[in-house]
Amino acid sequence: MAWHIFIPDSLLEETSDPKIKTYKVGQIGRAAAIFGVEHIWIYKAGGREGKFIKLVLEYMETPQYLRKTLIPLTKELKYAGILPPLRTPHHKLKRE
């Protein structure tokens, strides 16, 4: 059975600090990875943060060794360093 979660694009509206926004999305991404969520859907709910949420989640899903190649660092990803690492099959640890 595949798990899907739906996130409103207004999720981050009450937060103005970009570091906190990145952290919140990171926690959602981490929980989704832990529980094996197959798809995360971002739906319109009157917010303007849908593209930011998508960018951060895509950044998290991309293996670390491919990030520089596939996703250029932008001002939106300024605080990407605080994102928790994922232990998914395509995110191999150094000792594996």
C-alpha positions in Angstrom: 0.0 0.0 0.0 1.4 3.4 -1.0 1.2 6.3 1.5 0.4 9.8 0.3 0.3 13.0 2.2 -1.2 16.3 1.3 0.3 19.6 2.4 -1.4 23.0 1.9 0.7 25.7 0.2 -0.3 27.9 3.1 1.7 25.8 5.6 4.4 28.4 6.1 2.3 31.6 6.0 2.5 32.3 9.7 6.3 32.1 9.6 8.4 34.9 8.2 11.9 33.6 9.1 13.3 31.6 6.1 15.4 29.4 8.5 12.3 28.3 10.4 10.4 27.7 7.1 13.2 25.5 5.9 13.3 23.6 9.2 9.5 23.0 9.1 9.6 21.6 5.6 12.6 19.5 6.6 10.7 18.0 9.4 7.9 17.0 7.1 10.3 15.5 4.6 12.1 13.6 7.3 8.8 12.2 8.7 7.7 11.3 5.2 11.0 9.4 4.6 10.7 7.6 8.0 7.2 6.4 7.4 7.8 5.5 3.7 5.5 8.1 2.1 5.6 7.5 -1.6 4.0 10.8 -2.7 3.7 14.3 -1.2 1.1 16.5 -2.8 1.1 20.3 -2.3 -2.4 21.7 -2.8 -3.5 25.3 -3.2 -5.0 26.7 -0.1 -4.5 30.4 -0.7 -0.8 30.4 0.2 2.2 31.5 -1.8 4.8 29.0 -0.5 4.1 26.0 -2.7 7.1 26.4 -4.9 9.4 26.8 -1.8 8.0 23.7 -0.2 8.5 21.7 -3.5 12.1 23.0 -3.9 13.1 22.1 -0.4 11.5 18.6 -0.6 13.2 18.0 -3.9 16.5 19.1 -2.5 16.1 16.7 0.4 15.2 13.8 -1.8 18.2 14.3 -4.1 21.3 12.3 -3.0 24.0 14.5 -1.5 26.5 13.7 -4.2 24.2 14.9 -6.9 22.8 18.0 -5.3 25.5 20.4 -6.7 24.9 19.1 -10.2 21.1 18.9 -10.2 20.0 21.7 -8.0 21.8 25.0 -8.1 22.0 26.8 -4.7 19.6 29.8 -4.7 18.6 32.2 -2.0 15.7 30.0 -1.1 18.1 27.2 -0.2 20.3 29.4 1.9 19.5 27.4 5.0 19.5 24.0 3.4 22.4 23.0 5.7 19.9 22.6 8.6 17.9 20.0 6.8 18.1 16.6 8.4 19.8 13.8 6.4 17.5 11.1 5.0 18.2 7.4 5.3 16.5 6.3 2.2 17.8 3.6 -0.2 19.4 6.1 -2.5 21.0 8.0 0.3 23.9 5.6 1.2 25.9 6.1 4.3 29.7 6.3 4.0 30.3 2.9 5.5 27.8 1.1 3.1 
